[in-house]
Amino acid sequence: MLTRLEVDAHLKLADAYDKLGKRYDGHKERQKGQDLLRRIQSYEQKQQASQPPASGRS
């Protein structure tokens, strides 16, 4: 299962590469982070769509 922590790690690594002057490596890591975020959001939307609506009864 993917987590937002992994997304943050890729984005922080991208920033570190940028600061080191390795813009291409930073760009690749940023793309990986954004791709993971899209996959996580898609998964969450599918999970929400498959759950029955709450009835309001407890």
mmCIF file of the N, C-alpha and C atoms, coordinates in Angstrom:
data_MODEL
# 
_entry.id   MODEL 
# 
loop_
_atom_site.group_PDB 
_atom_site.id 
_atom_site.type_symbol 
_atom_site.label_atom_id 
_atom_site.label_alt_id 
_atom_site.label_comp_id 
_atom_site.label_asym_id 
_atom_site.label_entity_id 
_atom_site.label_seq_id 
_atom_site.pdbx_PDB_ins_code 
_atom_site.Cartn_x 
_atom_site.Cartn_y 
_atom_site.Cartn_z 
_atom_site.occupancy 
_atom_site.B_iso_or_equiv 
_atom_site.pdbx_formal_charge 
_atom_site.auth_seq_id 
_atom_site.auth_comp_id 
_atom_site.auth_asym_id 
_atom_site.auth_atom_id 
_atom_site.pdbx_PDB_model_num 
ATOM 1   N N  . MET A 1 1  ? 0.840   -1.178 0.000   1.00 0.00 ? 1  MET A N  1 
ATOM 2   C CA . MET A 1 1  ? 0.000   0.000  0.000   1.00 0.00 ? 1  MET A CA 1 
ATOM 3   C C  . MET A 1 1  ? 0.888   1.245  0.000   1.00 0.00 ? 1  MET A C  1 
ATOM 4   N N  . LEU A 1 2  ? 0.530   2.186  -0.812  1.00 0.00 ? 2  LEU A N  1 
ATOM 5   C CA . LEU A 1 2  ? 1.283   3.421  -0.910  1.00 0.00 ? 2  LEU A CA 1 
ATOM 6   C C  . LEU A 1 2  ? 0.834   4.414  0.153   1.00 0.00 ? 2  LEU A C  1 
ATOM 7   N N  . THR A 1 3  ? 1.765   5.225  0.604   1.00 0.00 ? 3  THR A N  1 
ATOM 8   C CA . THR A 1 3  ? 1.423   6.228  1.603   1.00 0.00 ? 3  THR A CA 1 
ATOM 9   C C  . THR A 1 3  ? 1.915   7.600  1.155   1.00 0.00 ? 3  THR A C  1 
ATOM 10  N N  . ARG A 1 4  ? 1.340   8.607  1.749   1.00 0.00 ? 4  ARG A N  1 
ATOM 11  C CA . ARG A 1 4  ? 1.762   9.973  1.438   1.00 0.00 ? 4  ARG A CA 1 
ATOM 12  C C  . ARG A 1 4  ? 3.171   10.235 1.956   1.00 0.00 ? 4  ARG A C  1 
ATOM 13  N N  . LEU A 1 5  ? 3.626   9.438  2.902   1.00 0.00 ? 5  LEU A N  1 
ATOM 14  C CA . LEU A 1 5  ? 4.995   9.572  3.400   1.00 0.00 ? 5  LEU A CA 1 
ATOM 15  C C  . LEU A 1 5  ? 5.985   9.301  2.270   1.00 0.00 ? 5  LEU A C  1 
ATOM 16  N N  . GLU A 1 6  ? 5.673   8.322  1.436   1.00 0.00 ? 6  GLU A N  1 
ATOM 17  C CA . GLU A 1 6  ? 6.540   8.018  0.295   1.00 0.00 ? 6  GLU A CA 1 
ATOM 18  C C  . GLU A 1 6  ? 6.540   9.169  -0.703  1.00 0.00 ? 6  GLU A C  1 
ATOM 19  N N  . VAL A 1 7  ? 5.394   9.798  -0.887  1.00 0.00 ? 7  VAL A N  1 
ATOM 20  C CA . VAL A 1 7  ? 5.309   10.957 -1.777  1.00 0.00 ? 7  VAL A CA 1 
ATOM 21  C C  . VAL A 1 7  ? 6.212   12.066 -1.238  1.00 0.00 ? 7  VAL A C  1 
ATOM 22  N N  . ASP A 1 8  ? 6.087   12.346 0.061   1.00 0.00 ? 8  ASP A N  1 
ATOM 23  C CA . ASP A 1 8  ? 6.902   13.392 0.679   1.00 0.00 ? 8  ASP A CA 1 
ATOM 24  C C  . ASP A 1 8  ? 8.391   13.090 0.547   1.00 0.00 ? 8  ASP A C  1 
ATOM 25  N N  . ALA A 1 9  ? 8.756   11.824 0.684   1.00 0.00 ? 9  ALA A N  1 
ATOM 26  C CA . ALA A 1 9  ? 10.164  11.445 0.569   1.00 0.00 ? 9  ALA A CA 1 
ATOM 27  C C  . ALA A 1 9  ? 10.695  11.742 -0.835  1.00 0.00 ? 9  ALA A C  1 
ATOM 28  N N  . HIS A 1 10 ? 9.918   11.429 -1.850  1.00 0.00 ? 10 HIS A N  1 
ATOM 29  C CA . HIS A 1 10 ? 10.357  11.714 -3.221  1.00 0.00 ? 10 HIS A CA 1 
ATOM 30  C C  . HIS A 1 10 ? 10.483  13.219 -3.450  1.00 0.00 ? 10 HIS A C  1 
ATOM 31  N N  . LEU A 1 11 ? 9.547   13.993 -2.919  1.00 0.00 ? 11 LEU A N  1 
ATOM 32  C CA . LEU A 1 11 ? 9.594   15.434 -3.112  1.00 0.00 ? 11 LEU A CA 1 
ATOM 33  C C  . LEU A 1 11 ? 10.762  16.065 -2.369  1.00 0.00 ? 11 LEU A C  1 
ATOM 34  N N  . LYS A 1 12 ? 11.060  15.577 -1.174  1.00 0.00 ? 12 LYS A N  1 
ATOM 35  C CA . LYS A 1 12 ? 12.208  16.092 -0.429  1.00 0.00 ? 12 LYS A CA 1 
ATOM 36  C C  . LYS A 1 12 ? 13.516  15.718 -1.118  1.00 0.00 ? 12 LYS A C  1 
ATOM 37  N N  . LEU A 1 13 ? 13.568  14.516 -1.661  1.00 0.00 ? 13 LEU A N  1 
ATOM 38  C CA . LEU A 1 13 ? 14.751  14.100 -2.405  1.00 0.00 ? 13 LEU A CA 1 
ATOM 39  C C  . LEU A 1 13 ? 14.927  14.965 -3.651  1.00 0.00 ? 13 LEU A C  1 
ATOM 40  N N  . ALA A 1 14 ? 13.824  15.303 -4.296  1.00 0.00 ? 14 ALA A N  1 
ATOM 41  C CA . ALA A 1 14 ? 13.882  16.182 -5.471  1.00 0.00 ? 14 ALA A CA 1 
ATOM 42  C C  . ALA A 1 14 ? 14.461  17.540 -5.082  1.00 0.00 ? 14 ALA A C  1 
ATOM 43  N N  . ASP A 1 15 ? 14.027  18.071 -3.948  1.00 0.00 ? 15 ASP A N  1 
ATOM 44  C CA . ASP A 1 15 ? 14.567  19.360 -3.485  1.00 0.00 ? 15 ASP A CA 1 
ATOM 45  C C  . ASP A 1 15 ? 16.058  19.261 -3.204  1.00 0.00 ? 15 ASP A C  1 
ATOM 46  N N  . ALA A 1 16 ? 16.469  18.161 -2.592  1.00 0.00 ? 16 ALA A N  1 
ATOM 47  C CA . ALA A 1 16 ? 17.889  17.975 -2.291  1.00 0.00 ? 16 ALA A CA 1 
ATOM 48  C C  . ALA A 1 16 ? 18.710  17.904 -3.579  1.00 0.00 ? 16 ALA A C  1 
ATOM 49  N N  . TYR A 1 17 ? 18.224  17.169 -4.567  1.00 0.00 ? 17 TYR A N  1 
ATOM 50  C CA . TYR A 1 17 ? 18.927  17.104 -5.851  1.00 0.00 ? 17 TYR A CA 1 
ATOM 51  C C  . TYR A 1 17 ? 19.014  18.483 -6.493  1.00 0.00 ? 17 TYR A C  1 
ATOM 52  N N  . ASP A 1 18 ? 17.937  19.244 -6.424  1.00 0.00 ? 18 ASP A N  1 
ATOM 53  C CA . ASP A 1 18 ? 17.943  20.590 -7.000  1.00 0.00 ? 18 ASP A CA 1 
ATOM 54  C C  . ASP A 1 18 ? 19.012  21.456 -6.344  1.00 0.00 ? 18 ASP A C  1 
ATOM 55  N N  . LYS A 1 19 ? 19.119  21.373 -5.029  1.00 0.00 ? 19 LYS A N  1 
ATOM 56  C CA . LYS A 1 19 ? 20.110  22.172 -4.297  1.00 0.00 ? 19 LYS A CA 1 
ATOM 57  C C  . LYS A 1 19 ? 21.533  21.753 -4.645  1.00 0.00 ? 19 LYS A C  1 
ATOM 58  N N  . LEU A 1 20 ? 21.710  20.488 -5.009  1.00 0.00 ? 20 LEU A N  1 
ATOM 59  C CA . LEU A 1 20 ? 23.034  19.996 -5.393  1.00 0.00 ? 20 LEU A CA 1 
ATOM 60  C C  . LEU A 1 20 ? 23.350  20.284 -6.857  1.00 0.00 ? 20 LEU A C  1 
ATOM 61  N N  . GLY A 1 21 ? 22.390  20.871 -7.553  1.00 0.00 ? 21 GLY A N  1 
ATOM 62  C CA . GLY A 1 21 ? 22.606  21.175 -8.958  1.00 0.00 ? 21 GLY A CA 1 
ATOM 63  C C  . GLY A 1 21 ? 22.281  20.019 -9.889  1.00 0.00 ? 21 GLY A C  1 
ATOM 64  N N  . LYS A 1 22 ? 21.669  18.990 -9.366  1.00 0.00 ? 22 LYS A N  1 
ATOM 65  C CA . LYS A 1 22 ? 21.302  17.824 -10.176 1.00 0.00 ? 22 LYS A CA 1 
ATOM 66  C C  . LYS A 1 22 ? 19.831  17.954 -10.554 1.00 0.00 ? 22 LYS A C  1 
ATOM 67  N N  . ARG A 1 23 ? 19.552  18.904 -11.442 1.00 0.00 ? 23 ARG A N  1 
ATOM 68  C CA . ARG A 1 23 ? 18.173  19.229 -11.780 1.00 0.00 ? 23 ARG A CA 1 
ATOM 69  C C  . ARG A 1 23 ? 17.454  18.068 -12.448 1.00 0.00 ? 23 ARG A C  1 
ATOM 70  N N  . TYR A 1 24 ? 18.163  17.302 -13.280 1.00 0.00 ? 24 TYR A N  1 
ATOM 71  C CA . TYR A 1 24 ? 17.513  16.174 -13.968 1.00 0.00 ? 24 TYR A CA 1 
ATOM 72  C C  . TYR A 1 24 ? 17.066  15.123 -12.956 1.00 0.00 ? 24 TYR A C  1 
ATOM 73  N N  . ASP A 1 25 ? 17.937  14.791 -12.011 1.00 0.00 ? 25 ASP A N  1 
ATOM 74  C CA . ASP A 1 25 ? 17.579  13.814 -10.977 1.00 0.00 ? 25 ASP A CA 1 
ATOM 75  C C  . ASP A 1 25 ? 16.432  14.349 -10.115 1.00 0.00 ? 25 ASP A C  1 
ATOM 76  N N  . GLY A 1 26 ? 16.460  15.646 -9.818  1.00 0.00 ? 26 GLY A N  1 
ATOM 77  C CA . GLY A 1 26 ? 15.382  16.257 -9.056  1.00 0.00 ? 26 GLY A CA 1 
ATOM 78  C C  . GLY A 1 26 ? 14.060  16.175 -9.790  1.00 0.00 ? 26 GLY A C  1 
ATOM 79  N N  . HIS A 1 27 ? 14.123  16.411 -11.093 1.00 0.00 ? 27 HIS A N  1 
ATOM 80  C CA . HIS A 1 27 ? 12.912  16.337 -11.919 1.00 0.00 ? 27 HIS A CA 1 
ATOM 81  C C  . HIS A 1 27 ? 12.338  14.916 -11.914 1.00 0.00 ? 27 HIS A C  1 
ATOM 82  N N  . LYS A 1 28 ? 13.210  13.916 -12.038 1.00 0.00 ? 28 LYS A N  1 
ATOM 83  C CA . LYS A 1 28 ? 12.746  12.519 -12.033 1.00 0.00 ? 28 LYS A CA 1 
ATOM 84  C C  . LYS A 1 28 ? 12.084  12.172 -10.708 1.00 0.00 ? 28 LYS A C  1 
ATOM 85  N N  . GLU A 1 29 ? 12.683  12.580 -9.604  1.00 0.00 ? 29 GLU A N  1 
ATOM 86  C CA . GLU A 1 29 ? 12.112  12.281 -8.285  1.00 0.00 ? 29 GLU A CA 1 
ATOM 87  C C  . GLU A 1 29 ? 10.779  13.001 -8.090  1.00 0.00 ? 29 GLU A C  1 
ATOM 88  N N  . ARG A 1 30 ? 10.707  14.234 -8.562  1.00 0.00 ? 30 ARG A N  1 
ATOM 89  C CA . ARG A 1 30 ? 9.458   14.983 -8.451  1.00 0.00 ? 30 ARG A CA 1 
ATOM 90  C C  . ARG A 1 30 ? 8.350   14.292 -9.243  1.00 0.00 ? 30 ARG A C  1 
ATOM 91  N N  . GLN A 1 31 ? 8.685   13.795 -10.433 1.00 0.00 ? 31 GLN A N  1 
ATOM 92  C CA . GLN A 1 31 ? 7.700   13.069 -11.236 1.00 0.00 ? 31 GLN A CA 1 
ATOM 93  C C  . GLN A 1 31 ? 7.245   11.799 -10.525 1.00 0.00 ? 31 GLN A C  1 
ATOM 94  N N  . LYS A 1 32 ? 8.181   11.079 -9.912  1.00 0.00 ? 32 LYS A N  1 
ATOM 95  C CA . LYS A 1 32 ? 7.819   9.870  -9.169  1.00 0.00 ? 32 LYS A CA 1 
ATOM 96  C C  . LYS A 1 32 ? 6.858   10.207 -8.033  1.00 0.00 ? 32 LYS A C  1 
ATOM 97  N N  . GLY A 1 33 ? 7.149   11.283 -7.307  1.00 0.00 ? 33 GLY A N  1 
ATOM 98  C CA . GLY A 1 33 ? 6.285   11.689 -6.205  1.00 0.00 ? 33 GLY A CA 1 
ATOM 99  C C  . GLY A 1 33 ? 4.897   12.066 -6.685  1.00 0.00 ? 33 GLY A C  1 
ATOM 100 N N  . GLN A 1 34 ? 4.819   12.811 -7.780  1.00 0.00 ? 34 GLN A N  1 
ATOM 101 C CA . GLN A 1 34 ? 3.530   13.217 -8.317  1.00 0.00 ? 34 GLN A CA 1 
ATOM 102 C C  . GLN A 1 34 ? 2.745   12.019 -8.846  1.00 0.00 ? 34 GLN A C  1 
ATOM 103 N N  . ASP A 1 35 ? 3.439   11.072 -9.452  1.00 0.00 ? 35 ASP A N  1 
ATOM 104 C CA . ASP A 1 35 ? 2.775   9.861  -9.944  1.00 0.00 ? 35 ASP A CA 1 
ATOM 105 C C  . ASP A 1 35 ? 2.209   9.050  -8.783  1.00 0.00 ? 35 ASP A C  1 
ATOM 106 N N  . LEU A 1 36 ? 2.993   8.904  -7.720  1.00 0.00 ? 36 LEU A N  1 
ATOM 107 C CA . LEU A 1 36 ? 2.501   8.190  -6.538  1.00 0.00 ? 36 LEU A CA 1 
ATOM 108 C C  . LEU A 1 36 ? 1.283   8.891  -5.945  1.00 0.00 ? 36 LEU A C  1 
ATOM 109 N N  . LEU A 1 37 ? 1.318   10.210 -5.883  1.00 0.00 ? 37 LEU A N  1 
ATOM 110 C CA . LEU A 1 37 ? 0.188   10.959 -5.331  1.00 0.00 ? 37 LEU A CA 1 
ATOM 111 C C  . LEU A 1 37 ? -1.071  10.728 -6.168  1.00 0.00 ? 37 LEU A C  1 
ATOM 112 N N  . ARG A 1 38 ? -0.944  10.739 -7.482  1.00 0.00 ? 38 ARG A N  1 
ATOM 113 C CA . ARG A 1 38 ? -2.099  10.472 -8.345  1.00 0.00 ? 38 ARG A CA 1 
ATOM 114 C C  . ARG A 1 38 ? -2.638  9.062  -8.115  1.00 0.00 ? 38 ARG A C  1 
ATOM 115 N N  . ARG A 1 39 ? -1.740  8.089  -7.966  1.00 0.00 ? 39 ARG A N  1 
ATOM 116 C CA . ARG A 1 39 ? -2.172  6.710  -7.731  1.00 0.00 ? 39 ARG A CA 1 
ATOM 117 C C  . ARG A 1 39 ? -2.897  6.586  -6.395  1.00 0.00 ? 39 ARG A C  1 
ATOM 118 N N  . ILE A 1 40 ? -2.388  7.260  -5.368  1.00 0.00 ? 40 ILE A N  1 
ATOM 119 C CA . ILE A 1 40 ? -3.019  7.221  -4.048  1.00 0.00 ? 40 ILE A CA 1 
ATOM 120 C C  . ILE A 1 40 ? -4.405  7.856  -4.113  1.00 0.00 ? 40 ILE A C  1 
ATOM 121 N N  . GLN A 1 41 ? -4.513  9.011  -4.757  1.00 0.00 ? 41 GLN A N  1 
ATOM 122 C CA . GLN A 1 41 ? -5.793  9.696  -4.864  1.00 0.00 ? 41 GLN A CA 1 
ATOM 123 C C  . GLN A 1 41 ? -6.796  8.859  -5.645  1.00 0.00 ? 41 GLN A C  1 
ATOM 124 N N  . SER A 1 42 ? -6.346  8.207  -6.704  1.00 0.00 ? 42 SER A N  1 
ATOM 125 C CA . SER A 1 42 ? -7.223  7.347  -7.498  1.00 0.00 ? 42 SER A CA 1 
ATOM 126 C C  . SER A 1 42 ? -7.717  6.173  -6.653  1.00 0.00 ? 42 SER A C  1 
ATOM 127 N N  . TYR A 1 43 ? -6.823  5.570  -5.889  1.00 0.00 ? 43 TYR A N  1 
ATOM 128 C CA . TYR A 1 43 ? -7.185  4.460  -5.017  1.00 0.00 ? 43 TYR A CA 1 
ATOM 129 C C  . TYR A 1 43 ? -8.210  4.900  -3.973  1.00 0.00 ? 43 TYR A C  1 
ATOM 130 N N  . GLU A 1 44 ? -7.988  6.088  -3.366  1.00 0.00 ? 44 GLU A N  1 
ATOM 131 C CA . GLU A 1 44 ? -8.910  6.587  -2.359  1.00 0.00 ? 44 GLU A CA 1 
ATOM 132 C C  . GLU A 1 44 ? -10.292 6.845  -2.955  1.00 0.00 ? 44 GLU A C  1 
ATOM 133 N N  . GLN A 1 45 ? -10.335 7.381  -4.165  1.00 0.00 ? 45 GLN A N  1 
ATOM 134 C CA . GLN A 1 45 ? -11.619 7.636  -4.813  1.00 0.00 ? 45 GLN A CA 1 
ATOM 135 C C  . GLN A 1 45 ? -12.360 6.331  -5.088  1.00 0.00 ? 45 GLN A C  1 
ATOM 136 N N  . LYS A 1 46 ? -11.638 5.311  -5.513  1.00 0.00 ? 46 LYS A N  1 
ATOM 137 C CA . LYS A 1 46 ? -12.264 4.015  -5.770  1.00 0.00 ? 46 LYS A CA 1 
ATOM 138 C C  . LYS A 1 46 ? -12.797 3.406  -4.481  1.00 0.00 ? 46 LYS A C  1 
ATOM 139 N N  . GLN A 1 47 ? -12.046 3.565  -3.397  1.00 0.00 ? 47 GLN A N  1 
ATOM 140 C CA . GLN A 1 47 ? -12.477 3.031  -2.110  1.00 0.00 ? 47 GLN A CA 1 
ATOM 141 C C  . GLN A 1 47 ? -13.752 3.729  -1.648  1.00 0.00 ? 47 GLN A C  1 
ATOM 142 N N  . GLN A 1 48 ? -13.811 5.039  -1.793  1.00 0.00 ? 48 GLN A N  1 
ATOM 143 C CA . GLN A 1 48 ? -14.985 5.793  -1.365  1.00 0.00 ? 48 GLN A CA 1 
ATOM 144 C C  . GLN A 1 48 ? -16.196 5.433  -2.220  1.00 0.00 ? 48 GLN A C  1 
ATOM 145 N N  . ALA A 1 49 ? -15.985 5.233  -3.503  1.00 0.00 ? 49 ALA A N  1 
ATOM 146 C CA . ALA A 1 49 ? -17.089 4.908  -4.403  1.00 0.00 ? 49 ALA A CA 1 
ATOM 147 C C  . ALA A 1 49 ? -17.651 3.511  -4.124  1.00 0.00 ? 49 ALA A C  1 
ATOM 148 N N  . SER A 1 50 ? -16.826 2.613  -3.622  1.00 0.00 ? 50 SER A N  1 
ATOM 149 C CA . SER A 1 50 ? -17.283 1.243  -3.385  1.00 0.00 ? 50 SER A CA 1 
ATOM 150 C C  . SER A 1 50 ? -17.958 1.063  -2.027  1.00 0.00 ? 50 SER A C  1 
ATOM 151 N N  . GLN A 1 51 ? -17.854 2.057  -1.144  1.00 0.00 ? 51 GLN A N  1 
ATOM 152 C CA . GLN A 1 51 ? -18.480 1.954  0.158   1.00 0.00 ? 51 GLN A CA 1 
ATOM 153 C C  . GLN A 1 51 ? -19.937 2.380  0.070   1.00 0.00 ? 51 GLN A C  1 
ATOM 154 N N  . PRO A 1 52 ? -20.819 1.653  0.747   1.00 0.00 ? 52 PRO A N  1 
ATOM 155 C CA . PRO A 1 52 ? -22.237 2.050  0.754   1.00 0.00 ? 52 PRO A CA 1 
ATOM 156 C C  . PRO A 1 52 ? -22.401 3.360  1.520   1.00 0.00 ? 52 PRO A C  1 
ATOM 157 N N  . PRO A 1 53 ? -23.381 4.163  1.159   1.00 0.00 ? 53 PRO A N  1 
ATOM 158 C CA . PRO A 1 53 ? -23.591 5.433  1.860   1.00 0.00 ? 53 PRO A CA 1 
ATOM 159 C C  . PRO A 1 53 ? -24.012 5.190  3.313   1.00 0.00 ? 53 PRO A C  1 
ATOM 160 N N  . ALA A 1 54 ? -23.605 6.100  4.182   1.00 0.00 ? 54 ALA A N  1 
ATOM 161 C CA . ALA A 1 54 ? -23.958 5.991  5.607   1.00 0.00 ? 54 ALA A CA 1 
ATOM 162 C C  . ALA A 1 54 ? -25.447 6.274  5.762   1.00 0.00 ? 54 ALA A C  1 
ATOM 163 N N  . SER A 1 55 ? -26.118 5.477  6.581   1.00 0.00 ? 55 SER A N  1 
ATOM 164 C CA . SER A 1 55 ? -27.572 5.597  6.732   1.00 0.00 ? 55 SER A CA 1 
ATOM 165 C C  . SER A 1 55 ? -27.983 6.602  7.808   1.00 0.00 ? 55 SER A C  1 
ATOM 166 N N  . GLY A 1 56 ? -27.049 7.002  8.661   1.00 0.00 ? 56 GLY A N  1 
ATOM 167 C CA . GLY A 1 56 ? -27.388 7.933  9.726   1.00 0.00 ? 56 GLY A CA 1 
ATOM 168 C C  . GLY A 1 56 ? -27.865 7.262  10.990  1.00 0.00 ? 56 GLY A C  1 
ATOM 169 N N  . ARG A 1 57 ? -28.036 5.955  10.958  1.00 0.00 ? 57 ARG A N  1 
ATOM 170 C CA . ARG A 1 57 ? -28.461 5.210  12.155  1.00 0.00 ? 57 ARG A CA 1 
ATOM 171 C C  . ARG A 1 57 ? -27.238 4.675  12.863  1.00 0.00 ? 57 ARG A C  1 
ATOM 172 N N  . SER A 1 58 ? -27.322 4.621  14.199  1.00 0.00 ? 58 SER A N  1 
ATOM 173 C CA . SER A 1 58 ? -26.208 4.086  14.988  1.00 0.00 ? 58 SER A CA 1 
ATOM 174 C C  . SER A 1 58 ? -26.635 2.877  15.752  1.00 0.00 ? 58 SER A C  1 
# 
